[in-house]
């Protein structure tokens, strides 16, 4: 592989890790809201984990464009299979790309266990297409403008100002990249949804480097299949 490409990849990972450390630290040190209005202004990742849709809930219906610009509806997807719904931050996030690659490696096992993978990010179809090509994904990748679907899952949080500034200093404006007014992101959440629309598994964590293991997804899908 070209050494320049490797060098660029390493530098990208370094700045993302650095920004992650700032993001984590600022969330932990953030003062509690002093008024109701303050609480309404900022939703932290911890708030999102607490308020997110969870096991026993109903997945909200949605229609989104895939990486080829075609409209895909959740109702049509559920007619075919149970779903493994993945929310990721974007093509710029190396941890997200690594996770999507790991899912692709186990995609056939996941399908054999009765599940179809659906990955969702705020990025537009062109960028979603880039994610699919970059990671050689053969499952559905959807674009969620303004994080509208992620909001229905209550998994959207606002990036701390210090972390946002650090990302910008390295050339990444999260709000601009997401075509939004604020630097908001979804949790790196994973759901298993049975064909009835019921959520039967949810992985939610403030640490976006932690993701649901493919083995756990396969095990939970087999439980549904054997019921």
C-alpha positions as CSV (number, residue, x, y, z in Angstrom):
1,X,0.0,0.0,0.0
2,X,1.2,3.5,-0.7
3,X,3.1,4.9,2.3
4,X,1.4,8.3,1.8
5,X,-2.1,6.7,2.1
6,X,-1.0,4.8,5.3
7,X,0.4,8.0,6.7
8,X,-2.8,9.9,6.0
9,X,-4.9,7.2,7.6
10,X,-2.8,7.2,10.7
11,X,-3.0,11.0,11.0
12,X,-6.8,10.8,10.6
13,X,-7.0,8.2,13.4
14,X,-4.8,10.3,15.7
15,X,-6.8,13.4,15.4
16,X,-10.1,11.5,15.8
17,X,-8.8,9.8,18.9
18,X,-7.6,13.2,20.3
19,X,-10.9,14.8,19.6
20,X,-12.7,11.8,21.2
21,X,-10.6,12.2,24.4
22,X,-11.7,15.9,24.5
23,X,-15.3,14.9,23.8
24,X,-15.3,12.4,26.6
25,X,-13.6,14.7,29.1
26,X,-15.8,17.7,28.4
27,X,-18.9,15.6,28.8
28,X,-17.7,14.3,32.1
29,X,-16.8,17.7,33.4
30,X,-19.8,19.6,32.0
31,X,-21.7,21.5,34.7
32,X,-25.3,20.5,35.4
33,X,-27.9,22.8,33.8
34,X,-28.9,25.6,36.0
35,X,-32.4,26.1,34.6
36,X,-35.1,24.3,32.7
37,X,-34.2,26.4,29.6
38,X,-30.6,25.4,29.8
39,X,-31.5,21.7,30.1
40,X,-33.6,22.1,26.9
41,X,-30.7,23.6,25.0
42,X,-28.2,20.9,25.3
43,X,-28.7,17.1,25.1
44,X,-25.5,15.2,26.2
45,X,-24.6,11.7,25.1
46,X,-25.5,10.5,28.6
47,X,-29.0,12.0,28.2
48,X,-29.3,10.2,24.9
49,X,-28.4,6.8,26.4
50,X,-30.9,7.4,29.2
51,X,-33.8,8.5,26.9
52,X,-33.2,6.3,23.9
53,X,-35.7,3.8,22.6
54,X,-34.9,0.4,24.2
55,X,-36.0,-3.2,24.4
56,X,-39.8,-3.6,24.3
57,X,-40.2,-0.3,22.4
58,X,-41.6,0.0,18.9
59,X,-39.3,1.0,16.0
60,X,-40.6,4.2,14.4
61,X,-41.5,3.8,10.7
62,X,-39.3,5.6,8.2
63,X,-38.5,6.1,4.5
64,X,-34.9,7.1,3.6
65,X,-32.7,7.1,0.5
66,X,-30.1,4.4,0.2
67,X,-26.6,4.9,-1.2
68,X,-27.9,4.8,-4.7
69,X,-30.6,7.4,-4.1
70,X,-33.5,4.9,-4.0
71,X,-36.2,5.3,-1.3
72,X,-36.3,2.5,1.2
73,X,-39.1,2.1,3.7
74,X,-38.8,0.3,7.1
75,X,-42.2,-1.3,6.5
76,X,-40.9,-3.0,3.3
77,X,-37.7,-4.1,5.0
78,X,-39.6,-5.7,7.9
79,X,-41.8,-7.6,5.5
80,X,-38.7,-9.5,4.4
81,X,-36.7,-10.0,7.6
82,X,-35.9,-9.1,11.2
83,X,-33.5,-6.1,11.1
84,X,-30.2,-5.2,12.6
85,X,-30.3,-1.4,12.6
86,X,-26.9,0.4,13.0
87,X,-26.4,4.1,13.6
88,X,-22.9,5.4,12.7
89,X,-21.3,8.8,12.8
90,X,-20.1,9.2,9.2
91,X,-17.4,8.3,6.7
92,X,-14.9,10.5,8.6
93,X,-15.0,8.3,11.7
94,X,-12.4,5.4,11.5
95,X,-14.1,3.5,14.4
96,X,-17.4,3.5,12.4
97,X,-15.7,2.2,9.3
98,X,-13.9,-0.6,11.2
99,X,-17.2,-1.6,12.8
100,X,-19.1,-1.6,9.4
101,X,-16.3,-3.8,8.0
102,X,-16.6,-6.2,10.9
103,X,-20.4,-6.5,10.2
104,X,-19.7,-7.1,6.5
105,X,-17.4,-10.0,7.4
106,X,-20.2,-11.6,9.4
107,X,-23.1,-10.5,7.2
108,X,-23.8,-14.0,5.9
109,X,-23.9,-15.4,9.4
110,X,-26.2,-12.6,10.5
111,X,-28.5,-13.3,7.5
112,X,-28.4,-17.0,8.2
113,X,-29.5,-16.2,11.8
114,X,-32.5,-14.4,10.4
115,X,-31.4,-10.7,10.2
116,X,-30.7,-8.1,7.6
117,X,-28.3,-5.3,8.3
118,X,-29.4,-1.6,7.8
119,X,-26.8,1.1,8.5
120,X,-28.0,4.7,9.0
121,X,-26.1,8.0,9.1
122,X,-26.9,11.7,8.7
123,X,-24.6,11.9,5.6
124,X,-26.2,12.4,2.2
125,X,-26.5,9.6,-0.3
126,X,-23.2,10.5,-2.1
127,X,-21.3,10.2,1.2
128,X,-23.2,7.0,2.1
129,X,-22.2,5.6,-1.3
130,X,-18.6,6.5,-0.4
131,X,-19.0,4.6,2.9
132,X,-20.4,1.5,1.1
133,X,-17.6,1.5,-1.5
134,X,-14.8,2.3,0.9
135,X,-15.8,-0.6,3.2
136,X,-17.1,-2.9,0.4
137,X,-20.5,-3.1,2.1
138,X,-23.2,-5.3,0.5
139,X,-25.9,-4.4,3.0
140,X,-28.3,-1.5,3.0
141,X,-26.8,2.0,3.8
142,X,-29.3,4.8,4.4
143,X,-29.1,8.6,4.6
144,X,-30.9,10.3,7.5
145,X,-31.1,14.1,6.7
146,X,-31.1,16.3,9.8
147,X,-31.0,13.1,11.9
148,X,-34.8,12.9,11.7
149,X,-35.0,9.1,12.2
150,X,-32.2,9.1,14.8
151,X,-34.3,11.7,16.7
152,X,-37.3,9.3,16.7
153,X,-35.0,6.8,18.4
154,X,-34.0,9.6,20.9
155,X,-30.3,8.9,20.3
156,X,-29.2,12.4,19.1
157,X,-26.8,14.5,21.2
158,X,-24.9,17.7,20.8
159,X,-21.1,17.5,20.5
160,X,-19.4,19.4,23.4
161,X,-18.1,22.8,22.2
162,X,-14.5,22.0,23.1
163,X,-14.6,18.8,21.0
164,X,-16.3,20.5,18.2
165,X,-13.6,23.2,18.1
166,X,-10.9,20.5,18.1
167,X,-12.5,18.7,15.2
168,X,-12.6,22.0,13.3
169,X,-9.0,22.7,14.0
170,X,-8.2,19.4,12.2
171,X,-10.4,20.3,9.3
172,X,-13.7,18.6,10.2
173,X,-16.7,20.9,10.8
174,X,-19.3,18.4,12.0
175,X,-22.3,20.7,11.5
176,X,-21.2,21.6,8.0
177,X,-20.4,18.0,7.1
178,X,-23.8,16.9,8.3
179,X,-25.5,19.9,6.5
180,X,-27.0,21.0,9.8
181,X,-27.0,24.1,12.0
182,X,-25.6,22.4,15.1
183,X,-22.9,19.8,15.7
184,X,-25.1,16.9,16.5
185,X,-24.4,13.2,16.3
186,X,-26.2,10.0,16.9
187,X,-25.0,7.5,19.5
188,X,-23.2,4.5,17.9
189,X,-26.4,2.5,18.7
190,X,-27.4,-0.9,17.5
191,X,-30.9,-2.4,17.5
192,X,-32.4,-5.8,16.6
193,X,-36.0,-5.4,15.5
194,X,-38.3,-8.3,14.9
195,X,-40.6,-8.2,11.9
196,X,-43.5,-7.0,14.1
197,X,-41.5,-3.8,14.7
198,X,-40.7,-4.7,18.4
199,X,-37.2,-3.9,19.6
200,X,-35.7,-7.0,21.2
201,X,-32.1,-5.9,21.6
202,X,-30.5,-2.5,22.1
203,X,-26.8,-1.6,22.5
204,X,-26.4,2.0,23.8
205,X,-23.2,3.5,25.1
206,X,-21.7,7.0,25.4
207,X,-18.4,5.6,24.2
208,X,-18.7,5.4,20.4
209,X,-15.7,3.1,20.2
210,X,-17.8,0.4,22.0
211,X,-20.2,-1.4,19.6
212,X,-22.4,-4.4,19.7
213,X,-20.3,-7.5,18.9
214,X,-21.5,-9.4,15.8
215,X,-21.5,-12.6,17.9
216,X,-24.1,-11.0,20.2
217,X,-26.2,-10.0,17.3
218,X,-26.1,-13.5,15.9
219,X,-27.0,-15.1,19.2
220,X,-30.0,-12.8,19.7
221,X,-31.2,-13.3,16.2
222,X,-31.1,-17.1,16.7
223,X,-33.3,-16.7,19.8
224,X,-36.0,-15.1,17.7
225,X,-35.6,-17.7,15.0
226,X,-36.0,-20.5,17.5
227,X,-39.1,-19.1,19.2
